[in-house]
Every structure is written in C-alpha cells, then in structure tokens.
Amino acid sequence: MAYTPRRARRGFTLIEAAMTTVIIGVGVVAMVDAQQSFTRSNNWSSEASTGAFLANEIREMTRFLPKHDPVTGIWVDVTGPTLRGWGVEDNEFTVDDLDDLDDFDGVSFSNFGTATGISGLYLGPINGFGRVIPEIDTEGEIVQVGGVDQAMQGWVQTVTVEPIEPFDTSDALTLSELTNDLTNIGVETYPLRVTVTVTFMGVFDLQPETVTSLQWIAP
C-alpha cells in the first residue's frame, strides 16, 4: 500500500489576521457609536420632557392670576412720568406673595436661588402649587443633605412678562414705551405676553442650555 503524505494545515497569514482585526474593530466602533447616539437621543428626550413639564407648571401656577396687583393696580405717575405697580411689591418676599402676572417679570426659580427671591432668584424649580420640586436619585428617593430636601439640580425656570400692542400681539412694548404711550389707552388694559424659558446645566456642562420655551398671552 502506497504511503500518501498528509498535507500540512494552512494557518492565517499576517495580512489575513490584520484584515480580520480591522473588520472587527470597525464593527465594534460602529456599535459603540450607535450606543452613544442612542444614549444622547434618550437623554435629550428625557430632558425635553422634563423641560416641558417645568414650563407648564409655571403656566398652571399663573393661569388664574390677575394681570396686575388687585390692591395697588398699575398706573403712570405723571410727575415722572413713572410706571408704578409693575413687578414685585415691597411687601412681597416669597413665592406665595407673587399674586399677579407682572410680579413674575424677570423672576427665576432654581436650586441656587434664595427662599426670599433676592435679586429675582427664588428657590426652585417649582410646581404648579409654588412648591419646590425636590431632586430624586436613581432609586426614586428624595435627595437630602443634613436632613433637608434638595431642590431639583441644574434646572432653571425663567419668566418674562411683556405688555403688547392690543391689535398686534407680535409687538412687545418696553416699560418706558408703555409709560410714554400717548394713545390714551390705560396701561392696565394692555394684554401681557408671558414667556417661560427652561434651561438645564448638567454636572459636566460649561454653560446652561435652553431646553424649552413656552409662551402665552393674557388678554
């Protein structure tokens, strides 16, 4: 019986091994990039939902408020002339004291605000009842420091209130224009445009980013 030598098994060449490594590497990189894109998209979706919620909470809180203070009202002091009654009154210090729409002009609610609203910064963000929304951890528990609930971190609700022309709601008036208006329309009759801008600044962010803006008109 003739002897037939067995053929030696052929292994991978260096070029084949290198090409295999490149192909696998490209696939892994593509998967990682897709995962990162999904994570970014998911984070933005979550932030957009939270931003819309926070903006609507301000709307819910203010929807039944009068345009101007029900006691002092708003008027033009002709000796200036100076607009009187716009903004937070001298005896209003807390969120519960904000009892009309023009009180909210220039006001912000954030975790770095103060309980008494010094310089227009109030502790927040707040819900539709004017209560501070607490920070919730990954286990669904309220974050506390020293036994004190911590406000929602990184989020800011900023409110702007502007008088607008009655027949052109796109034309906002400055307070000085309202004061010097010569049409003989009482300043208390002008419609008001309310804008709530919600921003978020994450732990690793260099600056806050606008997440949503909600606007409506109080006739």
Backbone as a ProteinNet text record, in pm:
[ID]
protein_1_A
[PRIMARY]
MAYTPRRARRGFTLIEAAMTTVIIGVGVVAMVDAQQSFTRSNNWSSEASTGAFLANEIREMTRFLPKHDPVTGIWVDVTGPTLRGWGVEDNEFTVDDLDDLDDFDGVSFSNFGTATGISGLYLGPINGFGRVIPEIDTEGEIVQVGGVDQAMQGWVQTVTVEPIEPFDTSDALTLSELTNDLTNIGVETYPLRVTVTVTFMGVFDLQPETVTSLQWIAP
[TERTIARY]
86.7	0	89.1	63.3	148.6	120.2	223.5	209.9	182.3	75.3	40.6	65.2	157.8	188.3	70.8	44.8	-64.4	-19.7	-112.9	-81.6	-81.4	11.6	20	-97.2	-153.5	-264.8	-216.8	-295.2	-259.3	-317	-239.8	-286.4	-316.2	-355.9	-382.6	-250.6	-249.8	-133.1	-143.3	-35.4	-33.9	-132.5	-142.3	-233.7	-377.8	-411	-547.2	-583.7	-489.6	-514.7	-534.7	-455.7	-467.8	-602.7	-644.4	-773.2	-888.4	-877.7	-981.5	-991.9	-877.1	-873.5	-937.2	-905.9	-962.3	-1114	-1161.7	-1306.5	-1379.1	-1324.4	-1386.5	-1381.4	-1267.6	-1253.8	-1354.7	-1372.7	-1470.5	-1611.1	-1643.2	-1774.5	-1797.1	-1694.3	-1705.3	-1722.5	-1642.1	-1653.1	-1791.3	-1845.7	-1980	-2085	-2070.7	-2166.1	-2157.8	-2035.3	-2017.5	-2074.9	-2048.1	-2100.5	-2252.9	-2311.6	-2457.7	-2514.9	-2445.8	-2490.9	-2484.4	-2376.8	-2362.8	-2470.5	-2498.5	-2603.6	-2738.5	-2765.1	-2890.9	-2899.6	-2787.8	-2786.8	-2810.9	-2744	-2764.3	-2908.9	-2964.5	-3103.4	-3198.2	-3172	-3257.3	-3248	-3123.9	-3106.1	-3178.4	-3167.4	-3233.1	-3385.3	-3435.9	-3580.1	-3626.6	-3548.6	-3583.3	-3577.7	-3473.5	-3460	-3572	-3608	-3715.7	-3847.7	-3872.4	-3994.7	-3996.3	-3881.7	-3872.7	-3888.7	-3826.7	-3836.6	-3979.8	-4051.9	-4192.3	-4275.6	-4247.4	-4319	-4297	-4172.6	-4141.5	-4203	-4204	-4265.2	-4415.5	-4478.3	-4623.3	-4662.7	-4573.1	-4603.3	-4615.8	-4532.3	-4543.9	-4675.1	-4710.2	-4838.2	-4955.3	-4952.6	-5060.7	-5068.4	-4953	-4949.9	-5007	-4987.2	-5022.9	-5151.1	-5212.6	-5321.6	-5442.7	-5466.5	-5583.6	-5547.5	-5421.2	-5379.9	-5423.1	-5454.3	-5483.8	-5356.5	-5371.9	-5254	-5171.5	-5241.1	-5171.4	-5223.2	-5151	-5184.7	-5329	-5408.3	-5550.2	-5574.1	-5472.3	-5487.8	-5431.3	-5304.7	-5239.8	-5261.1	-5283.3	-5302.4	-5174.3	-5189.6	-5076.5	-5119.1	-5031	-5066.1	-4939.6	-4958.1	-4845.9	-4846.6	-4739.3	-4720.3	-4671.4	-4758.5	-4728.6	-4617.1	-4579.3	-4470.4	-4337.1	-4327.5	-4202	-4178.1	-4258	-4359.4	-4293.4	-4354.4	-4300	-4411.5	-4381.2	-4477.8	-4474.2	-4589.6	-4597.7	-4677.5	-4635.8	-4710.9	-4663.1	-4560.8	-4510.2	-4403.7	-4411	-4310.8	-4351.6	-4258.6	-4283.9	-4299.9	-4406.7	-4428.3	-4334.2	-4321.6	-4225.4	-4254.6	-4380.6	-4416.8	-4428.7	-4375.3	-4382	-4242.1	-4225.4	-4092.6	-4082.5	-4192	-4187.8	-4267.9	-4258.2	-4333.3	-4483	-4529.5	-4671.9	-4720	-4627.1	-4664.9	-4682.4	-4635.8	-4649.4	-4794.3	-4873.2	-5018	-5072.6	-4984.5	-5029.9	-4920	-4956.1	-4862.7	-4739.1	-4757	-4638.7	-4537.1	-4578.1	-4482.5	-4376.9	-4411.2	-4321.8	-4219.8	-4230.2	-4137.8	-3994.3	-3905.1	-3764.6	-3733.4	-3830.6	-3811.3	-3760.2	-3667.1	-3615.5	-3628.4	-3649.6	-3660	-3554.4	-3463.8	-3356.2	-3303	-3221	-3166.1	-3063.3	-3011.8	-2917.6	-2984.7	-3119.4	-3193.2	-3201.4	-3281.6	-3299.8	-3447.1	-3475.8	-3615.1	-3694.7	-3627.8	-3698.5	-3686.8	-3632	-3630.7	-3543.6	-3431.1	-3340	-3290.4	-3293.4	-3249.4	-3328.3	-3452.6	-3536.8	-3508.8	-3419.8	-3389.4	-3459.3	-3555.9	-3628.2	-3582.1	-3593.8	-3558.1	-3654.7	-3601.4	-3684.6	-3603.5	-3649	-3772.9	-3896.4	-4009.4	-4132	-4239	-4338.5	-4450.9	-4568.1	-4682.2	-4798.9	-4857.3	-4815.7	-4862	-4759.8	-4652.4	-4549.8	-4453.9	-4453.7	-4366.9	-4242.6	-4130.2	-4003.6	-4007	-3963.4	-3956.9	-3824.3	-3827	-3702.5	-3624.8	-3496.5	-3410.9	-3438	-3452.4	-3479.1	-3358.9	-3310	-3195.3	-3239.7	-3143.3	-3171.9	-3260.5	-3271.7	-3355.8	-3494.5	-3522.5	-3653.9	-3671.8	-3560.5	-3566.9	-3530.8	-3590.6	-3559.2	-3418.9	-3338.4	-3201.7	-3204.1	-3136.3	-3130.3	-2985.2	-2961.5	-2831.4	-2856.3	-2803.3	-2827	-2972.5	-3045.3	-3186.7	-3278.1	-3222.3	-3301.6	-3315.4	-3439	-3462.1	-3389.5	-3322.9	-3251.6	-3339	-3332.6	-3410.2	-3354.6	-3437.6	-3401.4	-3276.1	-3173.8	-3044.5	-3033.5	-2972.6	-2937.4	-3046	-3171	-3283.3	-3320.4	-3353.6	-3393.2	-3517.8	-3618.3	-3737.6	-3726.6	-3722.2	-3712.6	-3836.9	-3897	-4022.8	-4001.4	-4056.2	-4056.4	-4200.6	-4239.4	-4373.9	-4361	-4428.2	-4419	-4557.8	-4580.3	-4703.6	-4693.3	-4803.1	-4801.3	-4913.1	-4897	-4999.6	-5129.5	-5242.7	-5370.6	-5405.4	-5364.4	-5402.2	-5284.5	-5171.9	-5055.7	-4977.4	-5013.9	-4955.4	-4807.7	-4754.3	-4611.8	-4528.2	-4594.2	-4523.7	-4521.9	-4409.4	-4395	-4347.1	-4396.4	-4358.9	-4264	-4165.9	-4083.4	-4163.7	-4121.7	-4194.9	-4187.8	-4076.1	-4066.7	-4161.3	-4176.4	-4272	-4413.9	-4441.5	-4575	-4602	-4499.4	-4514.2	-4539.8	-4475.5	-4485.3	-4587.7	-4669.2	-4768.5	-4867.8	-4896.2	-4981.7	-5116.6	-5153.5	-5279.5	-5398.3	-5373.5	-5478.5	-5541.9	-5471.6	-5517.6	-5459.9	-5544.4	-5495.8	-5392.5	-5284.3	-5176.4	-5224.6	-5330.2	-5378.1	-5455.4	-5489.8	-5570.1	-5487.1	-5357.1	-5273.7	-5265.2	-5274.6	-5251.9	-5107.4	-5084.4	-4949.4	-4907.6	-4783	-4727.4	-4631.4	-4658.6	-4577.4	-4492.3	-4363.4	-4271.1	-4197	-4202.2	-4127	-4016.3	-3893.6	-3778.1	-3716.3	-3699.7	-3642.4	-3504.8	-3404	-3268.2	-3218.9	-3119.3	-3059	-2907.9	-2838	-2692	-2649.4	-2595.8	-2551	-2421.4	-2381.5	-2261.4	-2137.2	-2129.5	-2010	-2027.9	-2140.3	-2165.3	-2095	-2049.2	-1980.9	-2079.3	-2195.6	-2296.7	-2434.9	-2538.3	-2674.1	-2721.9	-2808.9	-2866.3	-3017.5	-3072.4	-3217.9	-3283.1	-3374.4	-3441.3	-3576.8	-3652.1	-3782.8	-3823.9	-3917.3	-3971.6	-4121.8	-4198.7	-4345.5	-4396.8	-4488.6	-4537.4	-4689.7	-4752	-4896.2	-4931	-5054.5	-5099.3	-5215.3	-5203.4	-5313.7	-5383	-5503.6	-5569	-5613.4
-119.9	0	123.1	211.4	330.3	429.8	496.7	596	733.7	795.4	930.9	1030.9	1117	1213.7	1308.5	1340.9	1434.9	1578.4	1654.3	1796	1876.3	1962.1	2047.1	2144.5	2164.4	2258.7	2401.8	2472.6	2612	2706.5	2793.2	2890.2	3024.9	3119.3	3254.5	3324.7	3397.9	3481.5	3609.6	3682.4	3807.3	3907.4	3910.7	4005.9	3970.7	3842.1	3799.5	3832.2	3808.2	3839.5	3989.5	4068.6	4214.1	4261.4	4205.6	4246.3	4206.1	4087.3	4043.6	4137.5	4179.8	4272	4405.7	4454.5	4582	4572.4	4462.5	4446	4440.5	4361.8	4351.6	4486.3	4556.3	4686.9	4788.1	4790.8	4882.1	4850.4	4722.3	4683	4724.6	4705.9	4745.2	4895.4	4971.2	5117.4	5163.5	5099.6	5135.6	5107.6	4994.4	4960.2	5058.1	5094.3	5190	5325.4	5370.1	5498.4	5497.5	5385.7	5375.1	5379.5	5312.9	5314.1	5453.8	5526.5	5663.6	5754	5735.6	5816.3	5788.8	5661.4	5625.4	5687.6	5683.9	5741.4	5891.1	5960.5	6105.6	6137.2	6059.2	6080.6	6056.4	5953.1	5920.5	6028.2	6077.4	6184.1	6310.5	6345.6	6467.7	6453.6	6335.5	6312.2	6329.7	6277	6289.7	6434.9	6507.9	6648.6	6732.5	6703.5	6778.4	6757.3	6635.9	6605.9	6679.9	6679.2	6749.8	6899.8	6954.3	7097.2	7140.1	7060.8	7091.6	7086.5	6989	6977.3	7100.5	7144.6	7259.9	7389	7404.4	7524.2	7525.9	7412.2	7404.6	7422.1	7387.5	7408.2	7557.6	7640.6	7786	7835.5	7784	7823.8	7786.6	7665.9	7623	7712.5	7752.3	7835.1	7974.6	8027.5	8166.6	8183.6	8075.9	8087.5	8163.8	8164.5	8233.5	8363.9	8405.2	8528.4	8650.5	8761.8	8886.4	8939.7	9026.9	9081	9168.9	9245.6	9339.9	9325.9	9383.5	9368.9	9409.8	9322.4	9352.6	9466.5	9504.7	9612.3	9743.6	9742.7	9866.6	9897.1	9792.8	9814.8	9861.6	9921.5	9976.1	10109	10206.2	10338.2	10415.6	10525.8	10611.4	10733.5	10750.6	10869.7	10980.6	11078.6	11181.2	11274.7	11271.6	11360.7	11315.3	11190.5	11136.2	11162.1	11107.5	11008.6	10874.8	10804.3	10678.7	10575.6	10454.6	10346.7	10289.5	10287.6	10237.2	10106.9	10015.6	9893.2	9774.8	9795.3	9682.9	9607.4	9474.5	9393.5	9361.2	9301.1	9259.1	9381.7	9381.9	9492.8	9481.5	9593.1	9599.4	9497.3	9460	9368.3	9223.4	9193.2	9058.2	8996.6	8888.2	8831	8684.4	8611.3	8468.8	8437.3	8313.3	8270.2	8286.4	8258.2	8270.7	8415	8511.4	8653.8	8701.2	8624.2	8663.5	8640.7	8748.1	8733.6	8793.4	8833.2	8881.9	8857	8865.5	8827.4	8916.2	9048.5	9133.7	9111.8	9047.8	9012.8	8915.1	8837.4	8732.1	8781.6	8907.1	8957.3	8957.1	8884.4	8879.2	8783.4	8703.4	8610.7	8476.8	8416.2	8282.9	8193.1	8064.9	7965.2	7857.8	7839.6	7743	7695.5	7588.8	7534.1	7627.2	7724.5	7820.6	7954.3	7954.6	8074.1	8085.7	8180.1	8200.3	8192	8161.7	8143.9	8272.9	8388.1	8515.7	8589.7	8525.3	8586.2	8709.1	8714.6	8827.8	8836.1	8954.8	8979.3	8897.9	8862.8	8791.1	8643.1	8588.8	8446	8378.2	8295.3	8221.7	8076	8011.6	7871.2	7789	7697.3	7618.1	7509.9	7458.2	7484.8	7454.4	7513	7497.1	7429.3	7372.9	7311.3	7407.9	7360.8	7446.2	7500.2	7445.4	7494.3	7588.5	7618.4	7708.1	7640.4	7506.5	7433.4	7385.6	7385.7	7345	7196.6	7164.7	7026.6	6966.6	6856.8	6800.9	6719.3	6703.4	6616.8	6470.5	6385.6	6243.2	6162	6069.1	5987.8	5869.5	5786.1	5674.7	5568.3	5570.5	5473.1	5528.4	5649.4	5708.5	5776.3	5801.2	5865.3	6013.3	6096.2	6238.2	6258.6	6336.5	6364.2	6464.3	6430.1	6518.4	6544.2	6663	6699	6755.6	6688.1	6731.9	6724.8	6628.2	6612.7	6709.8	6790.2	6889.1	6844.6	6843.8	6807.6	6904.7	6850.3	6932.3	6960.4	7084.1	7122.1	7053.1	7040.8	6979.3	7047.9	6970.8	7026.1	7058.9	7172.6	7209.3	7275.2	7275.5	7328.7	7469.1	7555.3	7693.4	7728.6	7782.3	7836.6	7989.9	8053.3	8199.4	8255.3	8356.7	8412.8	8556.6	8587.1	8723.7	8763.6	8882.8	8934.2	9066.9	9077	9197.2	9247.5	9378.7	9434	9434.2	9409.8	9405.9	9493.4	9528.6	9607.8	9528	9589.7	9516.2	9456.8	9522.5	9476.6	9418.4	9399.2	9336	9263.5	9137.4	9063.8	9032.1	9057.3	9034.3	9154.7	9265.9	9390.6	9409.9	9376.6	9394.8	9536	9591.1	9725.3	9718.1	9806.4	9819	9896.8	9887.7	9959.3	10109.7	10158.6	10302.6	10343.8	10257.4	10286.3	10285.6	10194.9	10188.9	10313.6	10360.3	10479.2	10603.2	10612.4	10731.6	10717.5	10612	10591	10707.3	10756.6	10875.1	10841.4	10714	10676.2	10685.8	10726.6	10740.7	10607.7	10497.3	10367	10345.2	10309.1	10287.3	10175.6	10195.4	10096	9961.6	9961.8	9836.6	9752.5	9809.4	9737.6	9663.1	9687.3	9622	9470.8	9390.5	9246.3	9221.8	9108.7	9072.3	8941.8	8938.8	8815.3	8756.2	8631.6	8563.8	8457.5	8459.1	8361.3	8290	8158.5	8078	8005.2	8031.6	7964.9	7870.2	7745.3	7644.9	7604.6	7616	7577.3	7466.1	7394.3	7286.8	7291.6	7272.4	7266	7142.6	7044.8	6920.9	6939.6	6834.7	6840.3	6873.3	6820.5	6839.3	6946.3	7016.8	7123.2	7251.6	7327.1	7454.1	7569.3	7555.8	7660.1	7598	7666.2	7611.2	7610.4	7516.3	7503.7	7518.2	7598.4	7615.1	7486.1	7433.3	7308.4	7335.5	7430.3	7461.1	7603.2	7655.9	7789.1	7784.2	7829.6	7828.2	7971.7	8006.6	8145	8147.6	8242.3	8261	8407.3	8443.1	8582.3	8590.3	8684.2	8714	8839.2	8827.9	8943.4	9048.4
0	0	0	-94.4	-106.5	6	52	158.3	99	144.3	96.6	208.7	191.9	299.4	322.5	448.2	483.7	457.9	402	374.1	503.6	516.1	636.4	640	758	772.3	751.1	673.9	643.6	747.9	810.6	909.1	845.4	929.1	881	852.2	743.9	717.3	798.5	807.4	883.6	825.7	692.1	628.1	660.6	657.3	689.2	833.5	923.2	1064.1	1084.2	1014.5	1026.5	973.6	856.7	798.7	890.4	951.4	1043.8	1163.4	1215.2	1328.7	1292.7	1169.7	1124.8	1112.4	1051.2	1031.2	1165.6	1259.2	1390.4	1462.7	1449.7	1514.9	1463.5	1329.6	1269.8	1320.8	1329.4	1379.8	1523.4	1606.7	1747.9	1761.7	1683.9	1688.8	1646	1540.9	1493.6	1599.9	1668.6	1774.6	1890.3	1929.1	2038.6	2001.5	1876.2	1830.3	1827.3	1782.5	1779.8	1920.9	2013.6	2152.6	2211.5	2182.2	2231.1	2172.1	2042.9	1978.1	2042.5	2071.1	2135.7	2274.6	2348	2482.9	2478.4	2382.2	2369.1	2334.2	2240.1	2199.6	2316	2391.6	2505.2	2613.3	2637.1	2737.1	2694.5	2565.8	2518.8	2527.7	2494.8	2505	2649.1	2742.8	2884.3	2929.2	2884.8	2921.2	2860.7	2734.5	2669.5	2743.3	2787	2861.2	2995	3064	3192.2	3172.3	3067.7	3040.2	3012.6	2931.9	2902.3	3029.3	3114.3	3241.8	3328.2	3340.7	3426.5	3372.4	3240.5	3181.5	3206.3	3189.9	3210.1	3356.5	3448.9	3590.3	3622	3560.4	3579.4	3519.3	3404	3341.8	3431.3	3486.8	3575.3	3698.9	3749.6	3870	3845.2	3723.7	3696.5	3615.2	3570.3	3472.5	3525.4	3655.8	3710.5	3782.8	3771.9	3839.4	3758.3	3826.3	3753.8	3689.3	3591.3	3523.6	3617.5	3701.1	3789.7	3932.1	4025.8	4167.2	4192.2	4255.7	4277.8	4375.8	4453.4	4551.7	4499.3	4461.2	4418.3	4271.1	4189.2	4046.7	3979.6	3862.6	3788.3	3727.2	3731.2	3679.3	3646.1	3574.8	3538.1	3628.2	3701.3	3783.6	3691	3663.4	3563.4	3606.1	3732.3	3776.4	3721.8	3677.3	3625.5	3478.5	3387.5	3425.5	3463.2	3556.9	3605.8	3614.9	3570.4	3579.9	3720.5	3787	3923.9	3927.6	4013.5	4034.9	3953.9	3869.7	3791.2	3871.2	3867.6	3936.3	4078.9	4150.4	4288.3	4377.8	4459.1	4551	4671.8	4744.4	4855.7	4965.4	4981.8	5090.8	5043.6	4925	4870.8	4869.8	4946.4	4964.3	4921.3	4922.3	4892.4	4766.8	4721.9	4603.9	4626.5	4746.2	4777	4767.6	4776.5	4768.8	4624.9	4529.2	4389	4346.8	4348.6	4330.6	4202.8	4111.2	3980.7	3878.3	3749.1	3643.1	3636.9	3652.9	3637.9	3749.7	3860.8	3966.1	3914.8	3812.9	3765	3663.1	3621.2	3520.2	3573.3	3503.2	3542	3655	3697.4	3809.4	3758.4	3834.8	3804	3925.9	3899.4	4006.2	3980.1	4076.4	4057.3	4191.5	4188.5	4311.8	4375.4	4299.1	4356.9	4388.9	4387.4	4426	4577.1	4623.4	4767.3	4801.3	4925	4967	4955.7	4964.3	4963.6	4830.9	4730	4598.3	4584.6	4655.1	4641.8	4498	4440.1	4302.1	4200.7	4234.1	4139.3	4130.5	4216.4	4215.6	4332.1	4301.8	4404.4	4404.6	4518.9	4529	4444.7	4367.4	4279.2	4211.8	4100.1	4028.4	4113.5	4070.8	4147.6	4062.5	4132.2	4062.3	4055.3	4008.8	3990.2	4118.7	4233	4362.5	4426.9	4353	4405.9	4501.8	4504.5	4594.9	4521.6	4591.6	4531.9	4496.1	4373.9	4328.6	4375.1	4450.6	4504.2	4401.2	4426.6	4345	4383	4282.5	4305.3	4256.6	4340	4299.6	4214.4	4174.1	4083.2	4146.8	4279.3	4348.3	4379.7	4329	4349.4	4483.1	4552.7	4683.8	4673.2	4759.6	4762.5	4818.7	4747.2	4790.5	4905.1	5011.6	5128.3	5167.4	5218.1	5274.3	5412.3	5513.3	5650	5689.6	5630.6	5663	5590.8	5499.7	5425.8	5280.2	5228.9	5089.4	4997.1	4894.8	4798.4	4676.8	4628.8	4510.9	4386.8	4286	4159	4102.8	4074.5	4036.9	3888.6	3859.2	3722.4	3640.5	3688.9	3611.6	3657.5	3561	3590.8	3510.5	3579.3	3513.6	3519.5	3404	3398.1	3329.2	3391.3	3340.5	3293.9	3178	3125.5	3096	3140.8	3116.6	3042.3	2927.5	2845	2806.9	2816.7	2760.2	2607.7	2539	2392.7	2337.6	2211.2	2144.7	2134.5	2167	2164.3	2028.9	1919	1785.9	1708.2	1777.2	1713.9	1821.9	1845.7	1957.7	1938.7	1818.1	1796.7	1838.2	1867.3	1900.4	2052.1	2113.9	2258.4	2288.4	2398.3	2440.5	2559.2	2560.5	2679.9	2783.6	2908.5	3013.5	2992.8	2938.6	2912.8	2800.5	2699.6	2592.8	2646	2736.1	2795.5	2877.9	2948.6	3032.2	2948.4	2832.6	2748.3	2636.1	2643.9	2539.7	2536.1	2415.6	2400.5	2336	2336.5	2271.6	2366	2490	2591.6	2630.5	2602	2648.6	2787.2	2883.3	3018	3021.5	3095.6	3097.2	3151	3230.5	3288.5	3187.3	3072.4	2974.1	2870	2866.2	2765.9	2792.4	2686.7	2705.3	2747.8	2813.2	2856.2	2789.3	2744.6	2688.5	2791.4	2829	2929.8	2860.8	2889.3	2832.4	2944.9	2942.8	3039.5	2963.8	3000	2939.1	3040.7	3001.8	3091.8	3040	3125.6	3088.1	3179.7	3129.3	3209.3	3194.6	3306.7	3306	3383.8	3310.1	3371.7	3449.1	3518.4	3602	3520.1	3397.9	3316.2	3209.2	3211.4	3113.8	3154.4	3054.1	3080.7	3091.7	3031.7	3037.1	3021.8	3073.3	3062.4	2918.3	2888.1	2754	2763.2	2670.7	2667.4	2619.7	2701.4	2668.5	2603.1	2658.3	2600.5	2635.5	2559.6	2585.2	2558.9	2655.4	2645.3	2655.2	2567.5	2561.8	2547.5	2616.2	2602.5	2629.2	2598.1	2612.1	2710.1	2802.8	2894.3	2842.2	2787.8	2723.7	2824.8
[MASK]
+++++++++++++++++++++++++++++++++++++++++++++++++++++++++++++++++++++++++++++++++++++++++++++++++++++++++++++++++++++++++++++++++++++++++++++++++++++++++++++++++++++++++++++++++++++++++++++++++++++++++++++++++++++++++++

